[in-house]
Amino acid sequence: MRYQRSSQLFKEAQSVIPGGVNSPVRAFKAVGGTPVFVEKAEGAYLFDVDGNRLIDYINSWGPMILGHAYPPVVNAVIKKAKKGTSFGMPTDIETKIAELVVSMVPNIDQVRFVNSGTEACMSAVRLARGFSNREKIIKFAGCYHGHSDSFLIQAGSGAVTFGSPNSPGVTQGTAKDTLLAPYNNLEAVRHIFEANLGQIAAIIVEPVAGNMGCIPPEKGFLEGLRTMCDTHNTLLIFDEVMTGFRLGKGGVQSLYGVFADIVCFGKVIGGGLPVGAFASSREIMQYLAPEGPVYQAGTLSGNPLAMSAGYALLSALNSDDKIYDRLAQKTTYLKQGIFSVLQKHNIPHSINCVGSMISVHFTETAVVDFATAAIANNNRFKEFFHGMLEAGVYIPPSAFESWFITDALSYKDLDFTISAVEKVANSMSF
């Protein structure tokens, strides 16, 4: 395929945008080469500025669960835009989508809308600290909760020690209040609690991880976190920015039957527009301004365009009793096809999937946390990525990102993808 126009646009972007992109993974640093610039998208396909059609497996990193340019969403946005794009004042669509969210998600009474997943997680942690009157939080290596200072933390000398910043600009003072544990490791969490008795406000976790590839929770992991939080009067925050409304109408809480104190949303909840949200019981949410002392605000929060898009998409999901079964069946079909090809070619691999999230790691080791994801053969992934791109299939340009399946994918598209894997496997170096 030709990417001359994309190459030129990338050069132009680099002169006025840091790195030529507005979110780092788009720059292809993890895989090399030139980013693909998109002209338009429809259904399961991307159409780039060079005229190439690509089957899309990132789907705007999750929200295009029913396909790009989904007519009810597009029509809702157009209709609302004709009445004005933003007012900085309340509108009835905010209440309508809030009522819908509360009706779909278990264990919540109220929801506050923001503009991104980062804002949702940042605000959820602030709320947890304000509610508990404690300052420390536990997060897990490899789980990404946005670029707020509290979350850009790596391990110190051990899981019990204070964290240290892994981005310039994050202060040591901030880092000391974030404690890091390995994902799927309850024993490490126990040690952290023992070393910080009465000091931990919250645990924040991706209940199904999507930022080190798709990694499901091991049996008992979420249940163990819930039990420890109850024991230590600590709040449990589920970051369902990726998984909310994607793995089921009620998200991971419904899927696994484990309930969080605060839940964060993004991606699907905005129908493709910038939206985030966090939700909890009325008891906890009443600590938010203007009712309570914990301040959070946003000029464009709950803006009518984003609310209309989200309401249209959630309404479609809520009215389709078979949507999540179809998505899971398509994901399983794809997984089995890729597995068969890679096994036939004796290419070491580990494939994880939950619902409509899937990832391929080039390692024989089961991928259960960041450490096991990190030992996979990244050079082989780079080769795989560019081979798939050349074949007309766009997967995430990073081995540490989940693929997202859309209902717009046909089985013909899935078969094409599996055939592309076959072509790439035939040419991969060993």
N, C-alpha and C positions, 0 to 999 in steps of 0.2 A: 504494500500500500504506500501511497505517497503522502507526505506530511510537510510539503514545502510551505504552504500558507501558515500552518501551525508554527513552524520554525521561525518564520518571519514575524509573526505576531508575538511570539515569545521574546524575541530580541527587542521588539518595540516596548513590550511590557516591562522588561528588566530595567529600562532607563527611567521609569517613573513609578514602579511598584517594587518594593524590596523583594529580590529574588524572582520577580516577574509574576508572583502569585499572591493571593490574599489569604491562603491557608497552606502551610508548608508542604503537606503530603502531595499537593498538586504539582509540585515542581519536579517530580520524578527522581529526587535525589537518591531514594532507596533502590531504584532500579536502573537509573541512568537513562539517557536519551532525552527527547524533547516532549514536553507535555502536549496532549491533544487538546486543541481548542474546539469547543462545540458550537455549532451553528444553531441546531434545534434538536428536539427529541420528541418521540411519539411512541406510545406503547412500550415495547421492550427494547427500543432501538435509539441509539444516538446517531446523529448525522453531523460530522465534523466539517470544518471550514474548507477541507480539501475534497469534499464530496464522498468521503467514505461512510459506509453504514456499519455500525458496530452493535453487536448484542451487548446489552448493558447489565453488568452484575454488581454495580455499586448503587445505582438508583438513588443518586444524591445522598449516598451514605445512609439509605434506609427509608426515607419518607415516601418514595414512589411505589408503594406497596401494590397499588392497582394500575401502575404504569404511568409513563410520562404523559403530560397534557391530558390527564383524565377529564373528560368533558364536564361532569358535574362540578369539579373543582374550578376549572377554567371559567365556566359560565358563572359560578358564584362570585368569583373575584371580579369579573367584568361588570356584573350587575352592581356589585357594591361600589366599585371604583367610580362609576358614573354618578354616585351620590357624594363622593368625596373620599379621599384616601386616609385621612387621619384628622382627629379633632382634639385630642388631649382631654376628652370628656367621655363619660360613660355612654355606652350604646347597648341596646338590648341583645345583640348577638353575643356579647361577652357572657351574659347570664345563660343564654341558650346552650352555648358550648360547655359552660361550667356544669350545668345540670346534666348534660349528656355524659360528660366525663365521670361525674359522681355516680351516675346510674350504671356505668360500665365497669368501674374499678372498685374492687372490694376494699373495705376498711378505710375509706376516706369520707369526709363530710364536706370539705371545702377545698378549693383550688385557687391558686394565685398564678396568673399568666405573666410571663416575662418574654424576653426576645431571643433567648438562646438556651441551649443546654448548659453552657457554662454559667449563665446567670441563675438558672434553676438550681444547680448543685451548690453554687456559692451561697445563694440565699437560704437553701435548706440547712447548710452547716451553720450559718449565722443564727437561724431560727433555733436550731438544736442547742447551740451554746447559750442563747438567751433564755430558752425554756429551762435548761438544766442548771444554769449558772456555773458551768464548767467550761474549760477552754480547749482541752486536747481532743483530737479525733484519731481514729485508726482508719487507714486506707490500705489498699493492697497493691503490691508491685504489679505493674502491667495494666491495672485498671485506670482508665483515663476519665476524669470528671470535668474536663474543660481546663482552661489555662489560668484560672484563678490561682493566686499565690499559694494558698494552702494545699493545692493539689500537685504542684510541680516539685515534688519531693522524692528523693531516692534514699536508700538505706544508709545508715551510718555503719558502725562497726558490727552491729548485730541488730536483730529485730526489736530488742527491748530498748536500745539506745535512741536518743533523739535523731530525727531525720536531718538530712542536709539538703540544701537547695540543689536542683539539677538544672537550673536556669539562672543566668545572671539577672539581677533585679529582684530576686526573691530573697528577703532578709533572713538572717539567722534567727531573729526573733520570731518570725512567722514559722520557720521550719521546725523550731523546737516543740511546737504544739501539734505537729503531725507525726504520728507513729506508723511505721510501715511493717506489714506482714506479708508473707507469701500467700497467694491465692490458694484456696482449697486446703489450707493448713490451720486447723483449729488449735493445735497445740501451741503454735506461735502466738495466736491471739490470746490464749490463756496466760501465757507468760507476760504479755504486754499488760493485761489487766492486773496481774499480781504485782507488777512493778510500778503501777500507776493507780493504786486503789483510790476510788472516789474522785478521780480527776478527768475521766473520759466522758465527754459529752455525747459522742456518737461514733458509730461505725458507719462508714459509707462504702458501698460495694456495688459493682455491676453484678447483679445476681446471675446473669449469664454474661460472661465477659465477651466483648467484641473488639477490644483494642490491643489484643495480642493474638489476633485471630479469634475465631469463635471457640470459646472454652466453656463448657457447661460446668455447673457446680457438681462436685462429687456427692454421692449419697450421704446425707447427714450434715453437709457443710452449712447450708443456709439454716437448717434447724438448729445446729449448734450455735451459730451466731445469734439467733433469736433467743435461745436459752441463756447465753452469757449476758446479753443485753438486759434481759429481764432480771437476772441475778444481781447485776451491778447498777441497776437504774440508769442504764445508758440507752439512748435512742438508736434504732436501727434505720438507716437511710438506704433505700434501694434506688440506685441510679438506673432508671429505666428509660433513659433518653433514647437508647437504641431499641430496647426490647418492648417498651410500652406500646400497646396496640399492634405490635408486629408479631409477637409470639402468641397472641390471644387477645380477646376483647378486654380481659382484665389484666393482661400482662403476665409477668413471672409470678406475681402473687397468686393468681388463679392457677397457673400452670403447675406450680409446685406446692401450693397450699401453705406457704409460709408468708406471714404478713409483716410488713414493715411499719414503722411509726411515721415516716415521711417518705413519699415517693416523688421522684423527679421525672419529668417527661420532656420530650423534644421530638425532632424528626417527624414521625407520622402525625403527631398532634397538630402540626401546622400545615399539613397537606402540601408541603414543599416550600412554604414561606417561612421566614425566620420566626419561630415560636418556641418557647420553652414554658414549663410550668412546674410547680411543686404543690403537693397536696398532702393533707393529713386530717386528723380528727379536729373537730371544732375546738377542743380543749387546747391543742397545740397551736392551731392557726390563729386563735384569738390573741396570741402574743405579738402578732404582726401589726404594724401601724396600718390604719389609724386607730385600731382597737387597742393595741398593746404597744410596748416600748421598743420592739425590734423593728428598726427602720429598713424599708425596702421600697424602691420606687422606680419608675421608668416612663419617660414621655411617650414612647410608642408601645408600651405594654398594652395588650388587648386591642391593638388597632384593628379597625373593621375589615381590612383586606385579609390579614392573617387569620382572624377569627372566622371569617366566612369560608376560607379555604379549609381550615381545620374542621369546621362543623360539617361541611359537605363530605369530606373524606371519612370522618368518624361515623357519620350517619350511614354511609354506604357500607362500611365494615359492620356496623351494628345490625344492619338489616339482612346481612348475608350469613346464614347459619353454616354454610359450607366453605367459606373463604379460607379459613385456617387449615382445614383438612386438605383443600386443593394445594395450598402453598406447601404444606408438609410433604404431600405426595410428590410434588414436582422436585422438591429439594432432595428427597430420598432417591428418586429416579436419577437425578444428576450425580449424587454421591456414589451410587452403585455403578454408574457408567464410568466415572473417573477412576474409581477404585479398580474396576476390571482392567482398564487400560494400563494404569501404572503398575498393577500387579503383573500383568502379562509381560511388561518390559523390564521387570525386576528393578523398578525405581523405588527406593525407600520412600515411604510416605506415611503420613498420619492424617486422616480426614475427620474433622469434628463437625457435627451439625446439630442444631436444635431448631425445630420449626422451620422457618424460612431463612435461617442464618447458617452459613457453611464456610469452612476454610480448609485449605490444603497446605500441609506443612511437609517439607521434604526431609523427613527423619523417621527412623524406625521406632523411636521412643514415643510413648503416649504423651500427648501435649496436654498438661493439666494445670500449668501455671506459666509465669513469664520465663522462668529459668529453662523449662523444657521447650518452650517456644523459641527461645534464643539460640538453642544449640542446633536448630534445623539448618539445612544447607541453603544459605541465602543466595549464593551464586547460582545455584540451580533454580531458585525461585525467579531470579532476574531473567534467566534464559527462558523459563516457562512463561513469564509475563510477556516478554517481547514476542515470543512465538505465538501466543494466543492473540496478541494485538495484531500481528501480521495476518493471522487467520480470520480476523474480523470479530474477535471477542474481547471485550474490555472488562478486565478484572481489576481489583484494587491494586494500585502501584506500590504495594508494600506487603511484605509477608506477615505483618502484624495487624492486618485489618480483616474484618469479616466480609464475606460476600453477602449480598442481599438479593433474595429471589423476589420477583414481582409476579403477580397473577397474570400479567399481560404476556409472559413467556408462554409460548406454545411448546408442545412436545417435539415439534419439528425444530424449534430453536434449541431445545435441550439436546436433541440428537446431533444437531450441527455443532454444538459446543463439545460434546463427547468426541465427535469426529475430529475437531480441532485439537483436542488433547492427544488423540492418536497421532496426528501429524507431528505435533510438537515432540511427543515421546520418541518417535522414530528418529528425530534429528538431534535430541539432547545429547550432550557430551557426557562422558563418564570419567 
